[in-house]
Amino acid sequence: MGISEYDPAAALRSAWNAGKQVGAKRALKVRQIWSIRFFLDREGRMRDRALFDLAIDSKLRGCDLVKIKIGTLVSGPTIRARSMVIQQKTGRPVQFEITSDARTSLLAWLERRGGTIEDFAFPSRANPAGHLSTRQYARLVDEWVVAIGLRPEEYGTHSLRRTKASLIYKATGNLRAVQLLLGHSKIENTVRYLGVYVDDALSLAEATEI
């Protein structure tokens, strides 16, 4: 329900987004990624390092990331190089890579964590049988970015989802590849998500000679 312009109380009410940063969250730069990794290693936050590395590599939404089970990540005693999940939002499968740094941090965490392939990789502290909540994941991301001097208003869980996709797009200009990696059903969604503008498209066109 909206607020009537004739309602005297309306003048006393602030807009819901007053003083807040709205719009897309920024992607992290490579040096910021390594700054967060250094912070987490220095603080001995093994779980958080594994969660951060997996978030960057998988490019998953928070709701899918926190629900990942150990069996999705491991193959016998090792961490998979590639894996797949069914996205909660779309019901569509999406594949992702797990690079060597992420495999190392995940293996270290899962060896400490223990459990079976049916257990969540990142359990809830309140309910060991449950998974880390998306709210707690968001709070962790806030801690990480603040620790390296970034503004939490400008970064969030979608920053981690967007980071590697943005780097891949900048390096290749291949929107279709990024669309597949993000699990978007329409390439228009990928264009909006990455903030691809006309200037970007023209730059790509100018760099292509026939």
C-alpha positions as CSV (number, residue, x, y, z in Angstrom):
1,M,0.0,0.0,0.0
2,G,1.3,3.4,-0.9
3,I,1.3,6.7,1.0
4,S,-1.3,9.3,0.0
5,E,0.1,12.7,-0.7
6,Y,-2.9,14.1,1.2
7,D,-1.9,12.1,4.4
8,P,-0.4,14.7,6.8
9,A,1.8,11.9,8.3
10,A,3.4,11.2,5.0
11,A,5.6,14.3,5.3
12,L,7.1,12.8,8.5
13,R,7.9,9.4,6.9
14,S,11.3,8.8,5.3
15,A,11.6,6.8,2.1
16,W,12.5,3.2,2.7
17,N,15.8,3.7,0.9
18,A,16.7,7.0,2.4
19,G,20.4,7.1,3.2
20,K,21.0,3.6,1.8
21,Q,23.1,2.4,-1.1
22,V,20.7,0.9,-3.7
23,G,21.3,-0.9,-6.9
24,A,23.8,-3.5,-7.9
25,K,26.6,-4.4,-5.4
26,R,30.2,-4.0,-6.7
27,A,32.3,-6.9,-7.8
28,L,35.6,-7.4,-6.0
29,K,38.9,-6.7,-7.7
30,V,41.6,-9.3,-7.7
31,R,43.7,-7.5,-5.1
32,Q,40.7,-7.3,-2.8
33,I,40.1,-11.0,-3.2
34,W,43.6,-11.7,-2.0
35,S,43.3,-9.2,0.8
36,I,40.3,-11.0,2.2
37,R,42.0,-14.4,1.8
38,F,45.0,-13.0,3.7
39,F,42.8,-11.7,6.5
40,L,40.9,-15.0,6.9
41,D,44.2,-17.0,6.9
42,R,45.7,-14.6,9.5
43,E,42.7,-14.9,11.7
44,G,42.6,-18.7,11.4
45,R,39.1,-18.7,10.0
46,M,39.3,-21.9,8.1
47,R,35.5,-22.3,7.4
48,D,35.2,-18.7,6.2
49,R,38.2,-19.1,3.8
50,A,36.6,-22.2,2.3
51,L,33.2,-20.5,2.1
52,F,34.7,-17.4,0.4
53,D,36.8,-19.4,-2.1
54,L,33.8,-21.5,-3.0
55,A,31.5,-18.4,-3.4
56,I,34.0,-16.8,-5.8
57,D,34.5,-20.0,-7.9
58,S,30.9,-21.2,-7.9
59,K,29.2,-17.9,-8.7
60,L,26.2,-19.2,-6.9
61,R,23.4,-17.2,-5.2
62,G,23.7,-17.3,-1.4
63,C,20.6,-19.5,-1.1
64,D,22.3,-22.2,-3.2
65,L,25.7,-21.8,-1.7
66,V,24.7,-22.3,1.9
67,K,22.8,-25.5,1.0
68,I,25.7,-27.3,-0.7
69,K,26.3,-30.7,0.7
70,I,29.6,-32.4,1.2
71,G,28.8,-35.0,-1.5
72,T,28.4,-32.2,-4.0
73,L,32.0,-31.2,-3.4
74,V,33.9,-34.4,-2.9
75,S,34.8,-37.4,-4.9
76,G,36.3,-40.0,-2.6
77,P,39.0,-38.4,-0.6
78,T,39.5,-35.4,-3.0
79,I,37.6,-32.3,-3.9
80,R,36.0,-32.3,-7.3
81,A,37.4,-30.0,-10.0
82,R,33.8,-29.5,-11.3
83,S,30.4,-29.8,-9.7
84,M,26.8,-29.0,-10.3
85,V,23.7,-27.8,-8.3
86,I,20.1,-27.2,-9.1
87,Q,19.3,-23.6,-8.6
88,Q,16.6,-22.8,-6.1
89,K,15.4,-19.7,-8.0
90,T,15.1,-21.3,-11.5
91,G,15.1,-25.0,-10.9
92,R,17.7,-25.3,-13.6
93,P,21.1,-27.0,-13.2
94,V,24.3,-25.0,-13.2
95,Q,27.8,-26.3,-13.3
96,F,30.8,-24.6,-11.8
97,E,34.6,-25.1,-11.4
98,I,36.5,-25.5,-8.2
99,T,40.1,-24.2,-8.7
100,S,43.2,-25.4,-6.9
101,D,43.1,-22.7,-4.2
102,A,39.5,-23.4,-3.4
103,R,40.1,-27.2,-3.4
104,T,42.9,-26.7,-0.9
105,S,40.8,-24.6,1.5
106,L,37.7,-26.8,1.1
107,L,39.7,-30.0,1.8
108,A,41.3,-28.4,4.9
109,W,37.8,-27.3,6.2
110,L,36.0,-30.5,5.4
111,E,38.7,-32.6,7.2
112,R,38.2,-30.5,10.3
113,R,34.4,-30.4,9.9
114,G,33.9,-34.2,9.4
115,G,30.5,-35.6,8.6
116,T,29.0,-37.6,5.7
117,I,28.3,-36.8,2.1
118,E,24.7,-36.1,3.1
119,D,25.7,-33.4,5.6
120,F,25.8,-29.7,4.7
121,A,29.3,-28.4,4.0
122,F,28.7,-25.3,6.1
123,P,26.5,-26.2,9.0
124,S,24.5,-23.9,11.3
125,R,26.0,-23.3,14.7
126,A,22.5,-23.1,16.2
127,N,21.4,-26.4,14.5
128,P,24.3,-28.7,13.5
129,A,21.9,-30.7,11.3
130,G,21.0,-27.5,9.4
131,H,22.9,-25.3,7.1
132,L,24.4,-21.8,7.5
133,S,21.6,-19.3,7.0
134,T,21.7,-16.7,4.2
135,R,21.4,-14.0,6.8
136,Q,24.5,-15.3,8.6
137,Y,26.3,-15.6,5.2
138,A,25.5,-11.9,4.5
139,R,26.8,-10.9,7.9
140,L,30.1,-12.8,7.3
141,V,30.5,-11.0,3.9
142,D,30.0,-7.7,5.7
143,E,32.8,-8.6,8.2
144,W,35.1,-9.6,5.4
145,V,34.8,-6.5,3.3
146,V,35.0,-4.2,6.4
147,A,38.2,-6.0,7.5
148,I,39.9,-4.8,4.3
149,G,38.6,-1.3,4.4
150,L,35.6,-1.5,2.1
151,R,32.2,0.0,2.7
152,P,29.6,-2.8,3.4
153,E,26.9,-0.6,1.8
154,E,28.7,-1.1,-1.5
155,Y,29.4,-4.9,-1.3
156,G,27.3,-8.0,-0.4
157,T,26.8,-11.6,-1.2
158,H,26.0,-10.8,-4.8
159,S,29.5,-9.1,-5.0
160,L,31.0,-12.6,-4.6
161,R,28.6,-14.1,-7.2
162,R,29.4,-11.3,-9.6
163,T,33.2,-11.1,-9.1
164,K,34.5,-14.0,-11.3
165,A,31.8,-13.5,-13.9
166,S,32.8,-9.8,-14.3
167,L,36.5,-10.8,-14.6
168,I,35.7,-13.4,-17.2
169,Y,33.6,-10.9,-19.2
170,K,36.3,-8.3,-19.1
171,A,38.9,-10.8,-20.2
172,T,36.9,-12.4,-23.0
173,G,33.8,-10.3,-23.8
174,N,32.0,-13.6,-24.1
175,L,28.5,-12.9,-22.7
176,R,27.2,-16.3,-23.6
177,A,29.8,-18.1,-21.6
178,V,29.1,-15.8,-18.6
179,Q,25.3,-16.5,-19.0
180,L,26.0,-20.2,-18.8
181,L,28.2,-19.9,-15.8
182,L,25.7,-17.8,-13.9
183,G,22.8,-20.0,-14.8
184,H,20.7,-17.2,-16.4
185,S,17.9,-18.3,-18.6
186,K,18.1,-15.1,-20.8
187,I,21.2,-13.3,-21.9
188,E,19.4,-10.0,-21.2
189,N,19.6,-10.9,-17.5
190,T,23.3,-11.4,-17.9
191,V,23.7,-8.0,-19.6
192,R,21.8,-6.3,-16.8
193,Y,23.6,-8.2,-14.1
194,L,27.1,-7.3,-15.4
195,G,26.1,-3.8,-16.2
196,V,27.2,-4.1,-19.9
197,Y,26.6,-0.8,-21.6
198,V,26.6,0.4,-25.2
199,D,30.2,1.6,-24.9
200,D,31.3,-1.9,-23.9
201,A,29.5,-3.4,-26.9
202,L,31.1,-0.8,-29.2
203,S,34.5,-1.4,-27.8
204,L,34.2,-5.1,-28.5
205,A,32.9,-4.4,-32.0
206,E,35.8,-2.0,-32.8
207,A,38.3,-4.6,-31.7
208,T,36.9,-7.1,-34.1
209,E,38.2,-6.8,-37.7
210,I,36.7,-8.8,-40.5
